[in-house]
Amino acid sequence: MKVTSTEPLKENSELSLPLFSTPVSAGFPSPAESHIDRKIDLNEELIKHPAATFFVRVEGDSMEGAGILSGDILVVDRSIQAKDGKIIVAVVNGEFAVKRIKKIKKKYFLIPENKKYSPIEITKEMDFSIWGIVLHAIHSF
C-alpha cells in the first residue's frame, strides 16, 4: 500500500458538529435538540499532537485486513515512538509505504495485512525511515 499524497495539519482549524447522546444501533437518532449531548471537533478527538500530525492518502490493498482501504486518509503522528505491532508510515528505498512493524527473532519486518503480499525484512542495506504512527483511518462507504 503506497502513500499517494501527504498534507500537513492546518493549525487552528476547527469545526464543531453535533454529537447525539442517543446511541445508534440500526437506525438514525431523532434530530431533535434534546438528543444532542454536545458538539465535538474531530480535530480534538483524532489529533493529540497537532504540530507532529499529518494526513496521508493511501493507494492499494495491502492493509485491508487492518481496515485501511485504498483511498483512505490516514491520521499519522510523528511524535509517537514506533513499537512492535504498530501500523506505521515509512519510507522504504525512496517510496512511502504503510505497513505493520513486527519484531521477529531480533529482526524487524514490515508486515502487510493482506495474504497476497509478503513481509519485507528491514535490512541495514535499505534506505529506511519511519515517518510516523497511524492513529486513524478515515474512509467513505
Secondary structure, DSSP 8 states (H G I E B T S, - for coil): -EEEEEEE--TT---EEEEESS--SSS-----GGGEEEEEEHHHHH-S-GGGEEEEEEESSTTGGGT--TT-EEEEETTS---TT-EEEEEETTEEEEEEEEEETTEEEEE-SSTTS--EE--TTS-EEEEEEEEEEE---
